[in-house]
Structures are given as C-alpha cells and as structure tokens.
Amino acid sequence: MKKPSFAVVPGNSPGRIALAVCASLLLVSLAVVSAHPVRGLRLPGSIGAFVSSPTPANDAPIPIRWGAEETGLRVICFNVANTSLSNPDRTGFPRVTGVGVELPGNPSGFALLAPLDGDWELVEGSSASLPDHGSVDLDFAIVANVNPTGRTPGRPDDPRGIPPEQKPERGKGVRFCVSGPFPSTLPVVGDTTIEKLLNGVVVEFDGVEGERRSTDAGVWHPTAGVPRAIPLY
C-alpha cells in the first residue's frame, strides 16, 4: 500500500508545537466557517480540494450512547471533492488518495464507517509530509489503497481515489463517516463542530504535473494564498 505523504509512524510524536498568538487570533476570527477550500502547497494554482460538513448549519459530531451512558465516542461525516485541474497528459489525474485530520492531544480509537467498499481504509498515527512546511502528525488518515504511481493494482481503467475537475460545492466528491473520541471542545474556537474539526484537514494528491510519481499535499487556506497554521496544534 502506498503512503508517500501519509506515512504511518508508531504513534504521535511528543511535544507538538503550540500555536503562535497571531495564529490563535486568526482562528478566533474564523471559528465559524461554512466549508474548507484546500490548496496544494507545491502547486496551489492547479491543485485543490473542497472539504465540507454535510450541511451549512453548525453540524456537531453525533454522540454514541449505550442506553443513557455516554461512551465518549462521536461520529462525524464530511465530503471531499477534488477541484484540481485535470492533467492533460494523464486522464483522470491528479487524484485525491488521502485525507487526514490534525486534532489536539493524542486521541486514538477511530474507525471508518463509510464508505466500506474496500477502496479506502483508515490508519491512525500517521505523519503527513507537507511541501516547504516539514511534517505534521495526523490523528487519523483515510487513504486509498494505490501503488506508488497512484494507480490501482489490477484496475488500470478504474483507479481508486477521487478524480479531478469536481465542483467546489457541498455534497460533491466522496462522503466519509468516521467514529472516534472527537473532543467536545477545541482550543481557541470553543464548542466542537464538524467544520471546526476540519480546520486541521490535510489532503494528499497523486499524479500531478504529468509525472507518475509526482505528489502534492494541501491544507485549508482561510484566505487566498494564505494557508492555516502548520502545525495547527
């Protein structure tokens, strides 16, 4: 299984870098967002995605209870659309082959609830390599089972991942649902919503620039040309 950017590591590294004061102030002003436009860090002009909660309301994670007892687990769903420009030298590429999330602390116990068709799997304790920004720890990542060229073994005409040229609209692309110990509150921005959790999203792209082994990684850009704080927590 290929994970060039979302490399699995034995747990999260200790001592995550704290947010700078300016980054905290930025997050305060952007505590309520309606969706997350993602731009590639290497090729922001042509590589991108649109990551969003199911509705424009302040969707909150759904708690899982056993009778009246709280389990500490919650469920979130979100959509990922690949808005990248299509590669003229390689039909159907670049493709989104991974999406992960930075969360505060070191939570574990996440599980993929949808889709369950075998094209995607969830891994915990992974590290995302971000062009010109080092690497960040992802508490979980959902990755497509593809080879180092971004191709799907045995499926040359039906590759896994999310194809390009999708509209930056809510509900487009692939919907993922994940259960796990999502926190009830987040630093700086307060009560948890799905969109606030997605502030820490990282998206992996394969097959960019016509090169079979060329990749890029993207993060949320709150304003044009300005990525969010890296790392976020």
C-alpha positions in Angstrom: 0.0 0.0 0.0 1.4 3.4 -1.0 1.5 6.2 1.6 4.3 8.6 0.3 3.0 11.6 2.2 0.8 10.0 4.9 3.5 7.7 6.3 2.5 5.5 9.3 4.6 6.1 12.4 4.5 4.3 15.8 2.2 6.8 17.5 2.2 10.6 17.5 5.4 12.3 18.3 5.6 14.1 21.6 5.6 17.8 22.1 3.5 19.3 19.3 4.3 22.9 18.5 1.9 25.4 20.2 0.0 27.9 18.1 1.5 31.3 17.8 -0.5 34.2 19.2 -1.2 35.5 15.7 -2.4 32.1 14.5 -4.7 32.0 17.6 -6.2 35.3 16.7 -6.7 34.2 13.2 -8.6 31.1 14.3 -10.8 33.2 16.7 -11.9 35.3 13.7 -12.5 32.1 11.7 -14.2 30.0 14.4 -17.3 29.7 12.3 -16.7 28.6 8.7 -19.1 27.2 6.1 -16.6 25.0 4.2 -12.9 24.4 3.7 -11.2 25.3 0.4 -7.9 23.4 0.3 -4.9 24.3 -1.9 -1.8 22.3 -2.8 1.3 23.6 -1.0 3.5 23.0 -4.0 1.1 23.8 -6.8 -1.7 26.0 -5.3 -2.8 27.3 -8.7 -3.8 23.9 -10.1 -4.1 21.5 -7.1 -7.0 21.8 -4.7 -10.0 20.3 -2.9 -13.2 21.3 -1.2 -13.9 19.7 2.2 -17.2 20.3 3.9 -19.6 19.2 6.6 -23.0 17.7 5.4 -25.0 20.9 5.8 -24.2 24.7 6.0 -25.5 24.6 9.6 -23.2 24.2 12.5 -23.2 20.4 12.3 -22.0 18.8 15.6 -20.5 15.4 16.0 -23.2 12.8 16.9 -22.5 11.1 20.3 -22.7 7.4 20.6 -24.5 6.2 23.7 -25.2 2.8 25.2 -28.6 3.4 26.7 -28.2 6.5 28.8 -24.5 6.0 29.2 -22.0 8.2 27.3 -19.3 6.2 25.5 -17.0 9.2 24.8 -17.3 8.4 21.1 -18.8 10.6 18.4 -19.5 10.3 14.7 -18.7 12.9 12.0 -19.4 12.8 8.3 -17.8 15.1 5.7 -17.4 15.4 1.9 -14.1 15.7 -0.1 -14.3 17.0 -3.7 -11.2 17.1 -5.9 -11.2 20.6 -7.5 -7.8 20.2 -9.1 -7.3 20.9 -12.8 -7.2 17.8 -14.9 -3.8 16.6 -16.1 -3.8 16.8 -19.9 -1.1 14.1 -20.1 -2.9 11.6 -17.8 -6.6 11.2 -17.9 -8.4 11.1 -14.6 -5.5 12.6 -12.6 -4.4 14.1 -10.3 -6.5 12.1 -7.8 -7.1 12.6 -4.1 -5.7 9.5 -2.5 -5.7 10.5 1.2 -7.4 12.8 3.7 -6.3 13.2 7.3 -7.0 15.5 10.3 -4.9 17.1 13.0 -6.6 17.1 16.4 -5.5 18.4 19.8 -3.9 15.9 22.2 -3.3 12.3 21.2 -6.7 10.7 20.7 -6.9 7.1 19.3 -9.7 4.6 18.6 -11.0 6.0 15.3 -12.9 3.8 12.8 -14.1 4.3 9.2 -17.9 3.8 9.0 -18.3 4.8 5.3 -17.5 4.1 2.6 -16.9 0.4 3.3 -16.4 -0.8 -0.3 -12.7 -1.6 0.2 -11.3 1.3 -1.7 -10.4 3.3 1.4 -9.0 2.4 4.8 -8.4 4.4 8.0 -5.0 4.5 9.7 -4.0 6.1 13.0 -0.7 7.7 14.0 0.4 8.9 10.6 2.7 11.7 9.5 2.0 13.9 6.6 4.9 15.5 4.7 3.9 19.0 3.6 6.0 20.7 0.9 8.1 23.5 2.4 6.4 23.0 5.8 8.0 19.9 7.2 5.7 17.3 8.5 2.6 17.2 10.8 1.1 14.4 12.9 -2.3 13.2 11.8 -4.5 11.6 14.4 -6.2 9.6 11.7 -6.0 9.5 7.9 -8.2 7.8 5.3 -6.2 6.5 2.4 -6.8 4.8 -0.9 -5.0 1.5 -1.5 -2.9 2.5 -4.5 0.6 1.8 -5.7 3.5 4.4 -5.8 2.3 5.7 -9.2 -1.2 6.4 -7.9 -2.6 3.5 -9.9 -4.8 0.8 -8.5 -3.3 -2.7 -8.9 -5.5 -4.8 -11.2 -7.7 -1.8 -12.1 -6.0 0.3 -14.7 -9.2 1.7 -16.1 -10.9 2.2 -12.7 -8.4 3.7 -10.3 -9.1 4.4 -6.7 -9.2 7.9 -5.2 -11.2 10.9 -6.1 -10.9 12.2 -9.7 -10.3 15.9 -10.6 -12.5 18.7 -12.0 -15.2 18.4 -9.3 -17.2 21.4 -8.3 -16.3 23.2 -5.1 -19.8 22.6 -3.6 -21.1 20.9 -0.5 -22.0 17.3 -1.1 -19.7 16.8 -4.1 -17.0 14.1 -4.2 -16.9 11.3 -1.6 -18.6 11.3 1.8 -16.6 9.9 4.6 -18.0 9.0 8.0 -15.7 8.3 11.0 -16.3 7.4 14.6 -13.9 8.1 17.4 -13.1 10.1 20.5 -13.6 13.5 18.9 -13.2 16.3 21.6 -16.3 18.2 22.8 -14.3 21.5 22.7 -11.3 22.7 20.7 -8.6 25.2 21.7 -9.4 28.8 20.8 -12.6 28.1 18.8 -14.7 26.5 21.5 -17.5 24.0 21.1 -16.8 21.4 18.5 -18.5 21.4 15.1 -17.5 19.3 12.1 -16.3 22.4 10.3 -14.1 23.4 13.2 -12.6 19.8 13.3 -11.9 20.2 9.6 -9.6 23.3 10.3 -6.9 20.7 10.6 -7.5 18.8 7.4 -4.7 17.6 5.2 -5.3 16.3 1.7 -3.0 14.1 -0.4 -2.9 14.3 -4.2 -1.2 11.8 -6.6 -0.4 12.1 -10.3 0.2 15.8 -10.6 2.2 17.6 -13.4 2.1 14.6 -15.7 4.6 12.8 -13.6 3.6 9.3 -12.4 5.3 9.6 -9.1 4.6 13.3 -8.5 2.5 14.2 -5.4 1.3 17.2 -3.5 -0.3 17.8 -0.2 -2.8 20.5 0.6 -4.3 22.3 3.6 -7.1 24.7 4.3 -6.5 28.2 3.0 -8.7 30.6 5.1 -7.9 33.4 2.7 -6.5 33.5 -0.8 -2.8 32.5 -0.9 -2.6 32.1 2.9 -2.6 28.6 4.4 -3.7 27.9 8.0 -1.1 27.5 10.8 1.1 24.4 10.2 1.0 22.5 12.5 -2.4 23.6 13.9 -2.0 22.2 17.4 
